[in-house]
Amino acid sequence: MGLAKNLANLLDESCVCERKSKPKTRVEVKKFLEMLIKKKVKEQYSNGKFRDLMKVIADPNTLKDAYDCIRVTSNVDLASDADSLPFESMAKELANGHFEVGANTYSISTKGTKLKKEELVFPKLKLRVVQETVRIVLEVIYRPHFSKISHGFRSGRGHWSALKYIRKEIPDPDWWFTLILNKSLDECILSKLLSSMEDKIEDHGLFELIKNMFDARVLNMDFGAFPKGHGLPQEGVLSPILMNIYLDLFDREIYRMSMQYETSNSPNAEEEHSSNSKLRGWFRRQISNNSIFFAVSGPKEVSLAFKSEIEGYLKNSLYLEVESEADILACSDPRGVRFLGTLIKRRPKENPAVQAVHKLKDKIKIFVEQKQELWDEGVSRIGKKWLAHGLKKVKESEIKGLADTSSILHQISFYRKPGMETDHWYKLLLKVWIQDVNAKRGETEETVLAKHIIEPALPKELTDSYYEFQKRAKEYISSETASTLALLPGSANYDFITEIIVPVNVIMKRLHRYGLTNREGQPRTCYMLVLMDDDQIVDWFTGLVNRWLKWYSECDNFIQVKQIISYQVRMSCVRTLAVKYRIHEKEIEKKFDLQLSKIPITEEIELEEEEEANARESRLDGALMYGINYSGLCLLSLARMVGESRPCYCFVIGCSAKVSCVYAVQVMERQKFPGWKTGFCSSIHPSLRRRRIGLCKQHVSDLFNGNISLQSVDFGAWR
């Protein structure tokens, strides 16, 4: 027994050593720092309210912990040298009410004469530390009491949890619709916000500090429907928690209205839904663009009344403008409803027998496509041989019919200009011939030759049998299998499921808008990245892939989207490197095989374990790592090299590394009101375009890979 106990103790000690040796993640470090402040905040609770919170905020140790939280968000090692901030004097100014918010701000505006002047106010480092402290204090007070129907910037939640809930947890809805909020922070909203906070907080100094931030325009809140190029990461760290506090009023009201409709019986509802006469409303909110999704079971009349009451509360009580993105749609409508850059649809769930039939169809479709590729490849090969043979015969030494004025060769010889080479003349004749056969626009020379030269010359029995096979196969694949389903047992009894689909055409438009593909949808070179280091080029493309794959990870056609994105982005990366080194693409793939392995090339290749760990980590830090999950996609172009006469340090908060290059920020997307939003690409203010920033190599990689956002960059720094 003694030996067994000793062995058990050794095992426990080894486990403890392993846990100690494992480095903490950024989320764990930030949670620990917030826990230190949380204990101080709870000590201020008495008689049902939190009182004198400025005592916690005006504490040098609290300010130091908040500054360390900022450094963790900026992916800076806490063991490295930090800026020597006067935490003692800052604490005295806050305690005495003498901290000047306006003196700790700077502003930048849009460049260019043709652009509308838009100004963005940023906090300096001292004010940013104060904002982070206030954020942590408010998170401690309000986070445990927020409604579960909110998903935006919450720990363990995000857009992915909202989509997952819609797909799996809403049973048998009849109608659904979405609402989009559209309003900037003003006096009415601020007064309503502060008055609601007085229910839990009694501290005039804290409310006065928040008002001063609003007056200095360093506190910004845009409720949804913002123009492209604007968004949360430049609004300040206080925006998410204040939005959640304000919209928690709506969460409670929607719960009250749902219970009211749930417990009230409507005569019309009893006639139309005798078995389910009560209305049920499910509601999920995503704060990144404040898009609200509703699913309702019940008659349409009650759903319309429910929607009207919701809009009235948002407009009259919360002073928000509501844009109805679409009317109420039946869940059976094949068009579906738009939400968070996806299409949400309902379709019948197939039983195993029907799935087997459709699986057979998919196999036949793949078989037909393979035969089509083989046919096109064979005809193209014959066409190329025909061209080579014709070019050989056209050489002047082979031509005997030019002397005969009645021959066709003599007639077409007039197309040849003096001094024109034989190859050039033949290509000109081919071009004239293609125009003469009225080839459709966009058809390649190979296609025209195949249709007008090669296929007519093939045996008729061969071409007829091939096209008959294609026709019958397409009819079988595209036909509705009503007769087939009727033969299957129990096929008429359907259970409906919710699908979340990514429109592939939207992905292709995004890639073209980012300059990664041409009009034909083919990958192209990203010339702004050519002057950057090889690792930085690969990191930028890898970050783009990982952002999109994380965003669409809960969608039903994720494999298809992943294959499209991975191929297009990977080939664009290869062609960018090929232009940089001026060698063939195949040689680039061999040379950078290890680096390019970060970008999956086919749908079978899964993300690496490290990337999966990062994805899981980012899903759990919605409230902590603010601005990173949905950070805007930007591109850095090399502006100039830094000389010793004017040294430059990294602009990331808390980083003191010297930099050798200054980069210009290039906003990838500037369209104001797109039809679709992907969430992460809409959060860069136009005033940041072409702004020059100094970044060390580590933080260039972090920005490209999505480990930090522009929120961590101090645009007013030039040390």
C-alpha positions in Angstrom: 0.0 0.0 0.0 2.8 2.4 0.9 4.5 1.7 -2.5 1.3 2.3 -4.3 0.8 5.7 -2.6 4.3 6.7 -3.4 3.8 5.9 -7.0 0.5 7.8 -7.1 2.2 10.8 -5.6 5.0 10.7 -8.1 2.4 10.6 -10.9 0.6 13.6 -9.5 3.9 15.5 -9.1 4.8 14.7 -12.7 1.4 16.0 -13.9 1.9 19.2 -11.9 5.4 19.7 -13.4 3.9 19.2 -16.9 1.2 21.8 -16.3 3.8 24.2 -15.0 6.1 23.8 -17.9 3.4 24.3 -20.5 3.4 28.0 -21.5 0.1 29.9 -21.0 -1.8 31.1 -24.0 -2.6 34.7 -24.5 -6.2 34.1 -23.4 -5.1 32.4 -20.2 -2.7 35.3 -19.4 -5.3 37.9 -20.1 -7.9 36.0 -17.9 -5.4 36.0 -15.1 -4.8 39.7 -15.3 -8.5 40.4 -15.4 -9.0 38.2 -12.4 -6.7 40.5 -10.3 -8.9 43.4 -11.2 -12.1 41.4 -10.7 -11.4 40.9 -7.0 -11.1 44.6 -6.5 -14.3 45.3 -8.3 -16.3 42.8 -6.3 -15.1 44.5 -3.1 -17.0 47.7 -4.2 -20.4 45.9 -4.2 -22.8 46.9 -1.4 -26.6 47.2 -1.1 -27.3 45.8 -4.6 -25.0 48.2 -6.5 -21.3 48.7 -7.3 -20.1 51.9 -5.7 -17.0 54.1 -6.1 -15.5 52.2 -9.0 -13.1 55.0 -9.7 -11.2 53.8 -6.6 -10.4 50.6 -8.6 -9.7 52.4 -11.8 -7.5 55.0 -10.1 -5.2 52.4 -8.7 -1.6 52.2 -10.1 -1.6 48.4 -10.0 -4.9 48.2 -11.8 -3.6 50.5 -14.5 -0.4 48.4 -14.8 -2.5 45.2 -15.2 -4.7 46.8 -17.8 -1.5 47.9 -19.7 -0.3 44.3 -19.6 -3.6 43.2 -21.1 -3.1 45.6 -24.0 0.4 44.2 -24.5 -1.0 40.6 -24.5 -3.5 41.6 -27.1 -0.7 43.1 -29.2 1.2 39.8 -28.9 4.1 41.3 -27.0 6.0 39.3 -24.5 5.4 40.7 -21.0 9.0 39.9 -20.0 10.3 42.4 -22.6 10.9 46.1 -21.8 7.7 48.1 -21.6 7.0 51.8 -22.0 7.7 53.6 -18.7 4.2 55.0 -18.1 3.6 57.2 -15.0 1.0 55.0 -13.4 1.2 56.8 -10.1 0.5 60.3 -11.6 -2.2 58.8 -13.8 -3.9 57.3 -10.8 -3.8 60.7 -8.9 -5.3 62.5 -11.9 -8.1 60.0 -12.2 -8.8 60.1 -8.5 -9.0 63.9 -8.4 -11.0 64.1 -11.6 -8.2 66.1 -13.3 -7.4 63.5 -16.1 -7.8 65.4 -19.4 -9.3 63.1 -22.0 -9.0 65.7 -24.9 -5.3 66.2 -24.2 -4.7 62.5 -24.7 -6.1 62.1 -28.2 -4.9 62.6 -31.7 -6.8 62.5 -35.0 -6.1 61.6 -38.6 -8.3 62.3 -41.7 -8.7 60.8 -45.1 -6.2 61.7 -47.8 -6.9 62.9 -51.3 -8.9 65.7 -52.9 -11.6 63.5 -54.4 -12.4 61.7 -51.2 -14.9 63.0 -48.6 -13.0 64.2 -45.6 -13.5 61.9 -42.7 -11.7 62.2 -39.4 -10.9 59.5 -36.9 -9.9 60.3 -33.3 -7.5 57.9 -31.6 -6.6 57.7 -27.9 -3.0 58.1 -26.9 -1.3 55.4 -24.8 -2.4 56.8 -21.4 -6.0 57.1 -22.4 -6.0 53.7 -24.1 -4.8 52.2 -20.8 -7.7 54.0 -19.0 -10.2 52.7 -21.6 -8.9 49.2 -21.1 -9.3 49.5 -17.3 -12.9 50.7 -17.7 -13.6 47.9 -20.1 -12.4 45.2 -17.7 -14.4 46.8 -14.8 -17.6 46.9 -16.9 -17.0 43.3 -18.1 -16.8 42.1 -14.5 -20.1 43.7 -13.6 -22.2 42.9 -16.7 -20.8 39.8 -18.3 -22.4 37.3 -15.9 -25.9 38.9 -16.4 -26.0 39.2 -20.2 -28.7 37.3 -22.0 -27.8 34.1 -23.7 -29.4 35.3 -26.9 -26.5 37.6 -27.6 -23.5 36.2 -29.4 -21.3 39.1 -30.4 -18.0 39.6 -28.6 -18.9 37.2 -25.8 -16.6 34.6 -24.3 -17.0 31.3 -26.1 -19.4 32.8 -28.6 -19.4 34.6 -31.9 -20.9 34.4 -35.4 -20.1 30.7 -35.6 -22.2 30.0 -32.4 -25.1 32.0 -33.8 -25.1 30.0 -37.1 -24.7 26.7 -35.2 -27.7 27.5 -33.0 -29.9 28.4 -36.0 -29.0 25.2 -37.7 -29.4 22.8 -34.8 -31.5 24.3 -32.0 -34.5 26.0 -33.7 -37.2 23.3 -34.3 -39.7 23.6 -37.1 -39.9 27.4 -37.7 -42.5 28.7 -40.2 -41.3 32.2 -40.9 -38.0 34.1 -40.5 -36.6 37.5 -41.2 -33.6 39.7 -40.4 -33.3 43.3 -39.1 -30.3 45.5 -39.3 -29.6 48.4 -36.9 -28.2 51.6 -38.3 -27.3 54.4 -36.0 -24.2 56.2 -34.6 -23.7 57.1 -31.0 -25.4 60.4 -30.1 -26.6 62.3 -27.0 -29.9 60.4 -26.8 -28.3 57.0 -27.0 -25.6 58.0 -24.5 -28.1 59.3 -22.0 -30.2 56.1 -22.3 -27.1 54.0 -21.9 -25.8 55.8 -18.8 -29.3 55.8 -17.2 -29.5 52.0 -17.6 -26.1 51.6 -16.1 -27.2 53.5 -13.0 -29.3 50.4 -12.1 -26.1 48.6 -11.2 -23.5 51.3 -10.8 -23.4 54.3 -8.5 -20.3 56.4 -9.5 -20.7 59.9 -10.9 -16.9 60.0 -11.7 -17.1 57.0 -14.0 -20.1 58.3 -15.9 -18.4 61.7 -16.3 -15.3 60.0 -17.6 -17.4 58.1 -20.3 -19.1 61.4 -21.2 -15.7 63.1 -21.7 -14.6 60.4 -24.0 -17.8 60.8 -26.1 -17.3 64.6 -26.2 -13.7 64.1 -27.3 -14.9 61.8 -30.1 -12.6 59.0 -28.9 -15.6 56.8 -28.0 -17.4 55.7 -31.2 -20.3 53.3 -31.6 -21.8 52.5 -34.9 -24.8 50.2 -34.7 -24.7 48.1 -37.8 -25.0 48.8 -41.5 -21.8 50.8 -41.5 -20.2 51.7 -44.9 -17.5 49.5 -46.1 -14.2 50.6 -44.6 -15.7 51.4 -41.2 -16.2 49.1 -38.3 -15.6 48.1 -34.7 -11.8 47.7 -34.4 -11.2 51.4 -34.8 -14.1 52.4 -32.5 -12.2 51.7 -29.3 -12.1 48.9 -26.8 -15.1 50.2 -24.9 -17.5 49.8 -27.9 -18.3 46.1 -27.6 -19.1 46.1 -23.9 -21.1 49.4 -24.1 -23.0 48.0 -27.1 -23.8 44.8 -25.2 -25.0 46.8 -22.2 -27.2 49.0 -24.4 -28.7 46.1 -26.4 -29.2 44.1 -23.3 -32.3 46.3 -22.8 -33.5 44.9 -26.1 -32.7 41.3 -25.1 -34.9 41.7 -22.0 -37.7 43.3 -24.0 -37.6 40.6 -26.6 -37.8 38.0 -23.9 -40.9 39.7 -22.4 -42.6 40.0 -25.8 -41.9 36.3 -26.6 -43.4 35.3 -23.3 -46.4 37.5 -24.0 -47.0 35.9 -27.4 -46.2 32.5 -26.0 -48.9 32.6 -23.4 -51.6 34.4 -25.5 -53.8 32.4 -27.8 -55.0 34.0 -31.1 -58.3 32.8 -32.7 -56.7 33.0 -36.1 -53.8 30.9 -34.9 -56.1 28.3 -33.5 -57.8 28.0 -36.9 -54.6 27.7 -38.9 -52.5 25.8 -36.3 -54.8 23.9 -34.1 -52.0 21.8 -32.8 -49.6 24.7 -32.3 -51.6 27.9 -31.6 -48.8 29.7 -29.8 -46.2 31.8 -31.4 -42.6 31.1 -30.6 -39.8 33.5 -31.5 -36.1 32.7 -31.5 -33.7 35.6 -31.7 -30.0 35.7 -32.0 -27.8 38.8 -32.2 -24.3 39.2 -33.7 -22.7 42.4 -32.8 -20.0 42.6 -35.6 -22.6 44.1 -37.8 -25.6 44.1 -35.4 -27.6 41.8 -37.6 -30.6 40.3 -35.8 -32.1 37.0 -36.9 -35.7 36.0 -36.0 -37.4 32.6 -36.6 -41.0 32.3 -35.8 -43.5 29.4 -35.6 -47.1 30.4 -36.1 -49.3 32.2 -38.6 -47.9 35.0 -40.7 -50.3 37.7 -39.3 -48.9 37.2 -35.8 -45.4 37.2 -37.2 -46.0 40.5 -38.9 -47.4 42.0 -35.7 -44.4 40.6 -33.8 -41.9 42.2 -36.2 -43.8 45.5 -36.1 -43.6 45.6 -32.3 -39.9 44.9 -32.4 -39.2 47.7 -34.8 -41.3 50.1 -32.8 -39.3 49.3 -29.6 -36.0 49.7 -31.4 -37.0 53.1 -32.9 -39.0 54.6 -30.1 -37.3 53.3 -26.9 -33.7 52.7 -28.1 -33.6 55.5 -30.7 -32.1 53.2 -33.3 -32.9 53.2 -37.0 -34.0 49.9 -38.4 -33.4 48.7 -41.9 -35.4 45.7 -42.8 -33.1 43.7 -45.1 -36.0 41.6 -46.4 -39.7 40.9 -45.8 -40.9 38.0 -43.7 -40.1 34.8 -45.7 -41.6 31.4 -45.4 -38.9 28.9 -44.2 -39.9 26.7 -47.2 -39.0 29.6 -49.6 -36.1 28.3 -51.8 -34.5 31.8 -51.8 -33.6 31.6 -48.1 -32.7 34.5 -45.8 -29.4 36.3 -45.7 -27.5 36.4 -42.4 -23.8 37.0 -41.7 -22.8 36.6 -45.3 -24.6 33.3 -45.7 -27.9 31.9 -47.0 -30.1 30.1 -44.5 -32.5 27.6 -46.1 -34.8 24.8 -45.1 -35.0 21.5 -47.1 -36.4 18.1 -46.6 -34.1 15.6 -44.9 -33.3 12.6 -47.0 -33.6 9.1 -45.7 -30.8 6.7 -46.3 -32.5 5.2 -49.4 -32.8 8.6 -51.1 -29.2 9.5 -50.1 -28.1 6.3 -51.9 -29.9 7.4 -55.1 -28.3 10.8 -55.0 -24.9 9.4 -54.2 -25.2 7.2 -57.4 -26.2 10.4 -59.3 -23.1 12.1 -58.0 -20.9 9.3 -59.2 -22.4 9.3 -62.6 -21.9 13.0 -62.8 -18.2 12.7 -62.0 -17.9 9.9 -64.6 -19.6 12.1 -67.3 -17.3 15.0 -66.4 -14.2 12.7 -66.7 -15.4 11.6 -70.2 -16.0 15.2 -71.2 -12.4 16.1 -70.2 -11.0 13.2 -72.1 -13.0 14.1 -75.2 -12.0 17.7 -75.1 -8.3 16.8 -74.5 -8.3 14.4 -77.5 -10.0 16.8 -79.9 -7.7 19.6 -78.8 -4.6 17.3 -79.4 -5.9 16.5 -83.0 -6.5 20.2 -83.6 -2.9 21.2 -82.6 -1.5 18.5 -84.9 -3.7 19.8 -87.8 -2.3 23.3 -87.2 1.2 22.0 -87.2 0.6 20.1 -90.4 -1.0 23.2 -92.0 1.9 25.5 -91.0 4.3 23.0 -92.5 2.5 22.9 -95.8 2.2 26.7 -96.0 5.9 27.2 -96.2 6.9 28.8 -99.5 9.1 25.9 -100.4 6.1 23.6 -100.3 3.6 25.8 -102.1 3.2 25.0 -105.8 -0.2 26.5 -106.4 0.8 30.1 -106.0 1.7 30.3 -109.7 -1.8 29.2 -110.7 -4.0 32.3 -110.6 -7.2 30.3 -110.3 -6.1 28.4 -107.2 -7.3 29.2 -103.7 -3.7 29.6 -102.5 -3.2 32.4 -105.0 -6.3 34.2 -103.8 -5.4 34.1 -100.2 -1.9 35.2 -100.9 -3.2 38.7 -101.2 -3.6 38.7 -97.4 0.1 38.5 -97.1 1.8 41.9 -96.7 5.4 42.5 -97.9 7.9 41.2 -95.5 5.4 39.2 -93.5 6.8 36.0 -92.1 5.1 32.7 -93.0 4.1 31.9 -89.4 2.6 35.4 -89.0 0.7 35.1 -92.3 -0.7 31.7 -91.3 -2.0 33.1 -87.9 -3.6 36.0 -89.8 -5.4 33.6 -92.1 -6.6 31.6 -89.1 -7.9 34.7 -87.4 -9.8 35.7 -90.6 -11.2 32.2 -90.8 -12.4 32.2 -87.2 -14.2 35.5 -87.8 -15.8 34.1 -91.0 -17.3 31.1 -89.1 -19.0 33.5 -86.7 -17.4 32.1 -83.6 -18.9 33.2 -80.3 -17.2 35.8 -78.3 -14.9 34.3 -75.7 -14.3 31.0 -77.5 -10.7 30.0 -77.7 -9.0 28.9 -80.9 -8.9 25.4 -79.7 -12.7 25.4 -79.2 -13.3 26.8 -82.6 -11.0 24.3 -84.3 -12.6 21.5 -82.4 -16.2 22.4 -83.4 -15.6 23.5 -87.0 -12.7 21.4 -88.1 -12.0 18.3 -86.0 -15.4 17.1 -84.9 -17.0 17.4 -88.4 -14.0 15.3 -89.8 -14.5 12.5 -87.2 -16.7 9.5 -88.1 -20.4 10.5 -87.7 -21.1 7.3 -85.7 -18.5 8.3 -83.1 -19.7 11.9 -82.5 -23.3 10.9 -82.5 -22.8 8.2 -79.9 -20.7 10.5 -77.7 -23.3 13.3 -77.7 -26.1 10.9 -77.2 -24.3 9.5 -74.1 -23.9 13.1 -72.8 -27.5 13.9 -73.4 -28.9 10.9 -71.7 -26.5 11.3 -68.7 -27.5 14.9 -68.2 -31.2 14.1 -68.4 -30.7 11.5 -65.7 -28.6 13.7 -63.5 -30.9 16.8 -63.8 -34.2 15.1 -63.7 -36.3 15.3 -60.5 -36.4 11.9 -59.0 -40.1 11.9 -58.2 -40.7 8.5 -59.8 -37.6 7.1 -58.1 -38.6 8.5 -54.7 -42.1 7.0 -55.1 -40.5 3.5 -55.3 -38.6 4.0 -52.1 -40.2 3.0 -48.8 -41.2 5.9 -46.5 -39.8 8.5 -48.9 -42.9 10.8 -48.6 -42.4 11.4 -44.9 -39.9 14.1 -44.7 -38.1 15.8 -41.7 -36.9 19.3 -42.5 -33.4 20.5 -41.7 -31.7 23.9 -41.8 -28.9 24.5 -44.2 -26.3 27.3 -44.1 -24.9 27.9 -47.6 -22.1 30.2 -48.7 -22.8 31.7 -52.1 -19.8 30.8 -54.2 -20.3 33.7 -56.6 -19.8 36.1 -53.7 -16.5 34.5 -52.8 -15.3 34.9 -56.4 -16.4 38.5 -56.5 -14.4 39.1 -53.3 -11.3 37.5 -54.7 -11.6 39.7 -57.8 -12.2 42.8 -55.7 -9.1 42.1 -53.7 -7.1 41.8 -56.9 -6.3 38.1 -56.5 -8.2 37.0 -59.7 -8.9 38.6 -63.1 -12.3 39.0 -64.7 -12.2 35.5 -65.9 -11.8 34.2 -62.4 -8.2 33.1 -62.9 -5.6 33.7 -60.2 -3.3 36.7 -60.8 -0.2 38.3 -59.3 -0.6 40.7 -56.3 2.0 43.3 -57.3 2.0 45.2 -54.0 3.6 42.3 -52.2 6.4 41.6 -54.7 8.9 43.8 -52.8 8.3 42.1 -49.5 10.1 39.2 -47.9 9.2 35.7 -49.0 7.8 34.7 -45.6 5.7 37.9 -45.4 4.2 37.2 -48.8 3.2 33.6 -47.8 1.9 34.9 -44.4 -0.4 37.3 -46.1 -2.0 34.7 -48.3 -2.1 32.2 -45.5 -3.9 34.7 -43.2 -6.5 35.4 -45.9 -7.2 31.7 -46.2 -7.4 31.1 -42.5 -9.7 34.1 -41.9 -12.2 32.9 -44.5 -12.0 29.2 -43.5 -12.7 30.1 -39.8 -15.5 32.4 -40.8 -17.3 29.8 -43.0 -16.4 26.7 -40.9 -20.0 26.1 -39.8 -21.4 26.2 -43.3 -22.8 23.1 -45.0 -20.8 23.7 -48.3 -17.6 24.4 -46.4 -15.6 21.8 -48.3 -16.5 23.4 -51.7 -15.7 26.9 -50.4 -12.4 25.7 -48.9 -11.4 24.1 -52.2 -12.1 27.3 -54.2 -10.5 29.6 -51.7 -7.4 27.5 -51.2 -6.8 26.9 -54.9 -7.3 30.6 -56.0 -5.3 32.0 -53.1 -2.5 29.5 -53.4 -2.1 30.1 -57.1 -2.1 33.8 -56.6 0.7 33.4 -54.1 2.7 31.2 -56.4 2.3 33.7 -59.3 3.3 36.6 -57.0 6.5 34.7 -56.0 7.1 33.8 -59.7 7.0 37.4 -60.7 9.4 38.3 -57.9 12.0 35.7 -58.9 11.1 35.7 -62.6 11.0 31.9 -62.8 8.4 29.4 -63.8 5.5 28.6 -61.4 6.5 24.9 -61.2 9.9 25.9 -60.0 8.4 28.2 -57.4 6.2 25.4 -56.0 9.3 23.2 -55.6 11.4 26.0 -54.1 8.7 27.1 -51.6 7.1 23.7 -51.0 7.4 24.0 -47.2 6.1 27.5 -46.9 3.2 26.8 -49.3 2.1 23.8 -47.2 0.5 26.3 -44.9 -2.1 26.9 -47.6 -4.2 23.7 -48.2 -4.3 22.8 -51.8 -7.3 20.3 -51.9 -10.4 19.7 -50.0 -8.9 16.5 -48.4 -6.1 18.4 -46.7 -7.2 19.6 -43.2 -5.8 22.6 -41.3 -2.7 21.8 -39.3 -3.0 21.0 -35.6 -1.5 24.3 -34.7 -3.9 26.2 -36.8 -6.8 24.2 -35.4 -5.6 25.1 -31.9 -5.4 28.8 -32.8 -9.0 28.6 -34.2 -10.3 27.0 -31.1 -8.5 29.6 -29.0 -9.9 32.5 -31.0 -13.4 31.0 -30.6 -13.1 31.3 -26.8 -11.8 34.9 -26.6 -14.6 36.9 -28.2 -14.8 39.3 -25.2 -11.0 39.3 -24.5 -9.2 39.5 -27.9 -11.4 42.3 -29.1 -10.9 43.3 -32.7 -8.8 40.2 -33.8 -11.5 37.7 -34.8 -13.1 40.2 -37.2 -10.1 42.3 -38.0 -10.1 44.0 -41.3 -8.1 42.6 -44.2 -5.4 45.0 -45.2 -2.2 44.9 -47.3 1.1 46.5 -46.5 3.2 47.9 -49.3 6.9 48.8 -48.7 7.1 52.6 -48.4 10.8 53.2 -47.6 13.8 51.9 -45.7 14.7 53.3 -42.3 18.2 54.8 -42.0 20.3 55.3 -38.9 19.9 59.1 -39.1 16.2 58.8 -38.2 15.6 55.5 -36.3 12.1 54.1 -36.1 10.6 51.7 -33.6 7.7 49.3 -34.0 4.3 51.1 -33.8 2.6 48.2 -32.0 1.7 49.1 -28.4 4.3 47.7 -26.0 6.8 46.7 -28.6 10.2 48.5 -28.5 11.9 46.7 -31.4 13.7 48.7 -34.0 12.4 48.4 -37.6 14.2 48.5 -40.9 11.1 49.2 -43.1 8.2 51.6 -43.1 5.0 50.2 -44.7 1.9 51.9 -46.2 -1.5 50.5 -45.2 -3.6 49.6 -48.2 -7.3 49.0 -47.5 -8.4 46.1 -49.6 -12.1 46.9 -50.0 -13.5 50.4 -50.3 -17.0 49.8 -51.8 -19.5 51.6 -49.5 -22.6 49.4 -49.5 -22.1 45.9 -50.8 -24.9 43.4 -51.0 -23.1 40.9 -48.9 -20.9 41.2 -45.8 -18.4 38.6 -44.7 -17.8 40.2 -41.4 -14.1 40.4 -41.0 -13.3 42.6 -44.0 -15.4 45.6 -43.1 -13.5 47.1 -40.3 -10.9 49.5 -41.6 -11.6 53.2 -41.7 -10.7 55.0 -45.0 -8.5 57.5 -43.1 -6.0 54.7 -42.4 -5.4 54.1 -46.1 -1.9 54.9 -47.2 -0.9 55.7 -43.6 2.7 54.9 -43.0 3.6 52.6 -40.0 6.7 51.0 -38.8 6.4 47.3 -37.9 8.9 44.7 -36.8 9.0 41.4 -38.7 7.2 39.6 -36.0 4.2 42.0 -36.0 4.0 42.1 -39.8 3.6 38.4 -39.7 1.1 38.7 -36.8 -1.0 41.3 -38.7 -1.0 39.2 -41.9 -1.9 36.0 -40.1 -4.7 37.7 -38.1 -3.0 37.3 -34.7 -3.3 41.1 -34.1 -5.4 43.8 -35.7 -4.8 47.5 -36.5 -6.3 48.1 -33.1 -2.8 47.3 -31.7 -1.1 49.9 -33.9 -0.4 53.4 -32.5 -0.7 55.5 -35.7 0.5 58.6 -33.9 3.8 57.0 -32.9 7.0 58.2 -34.5 9.6 57.6 -31.8 
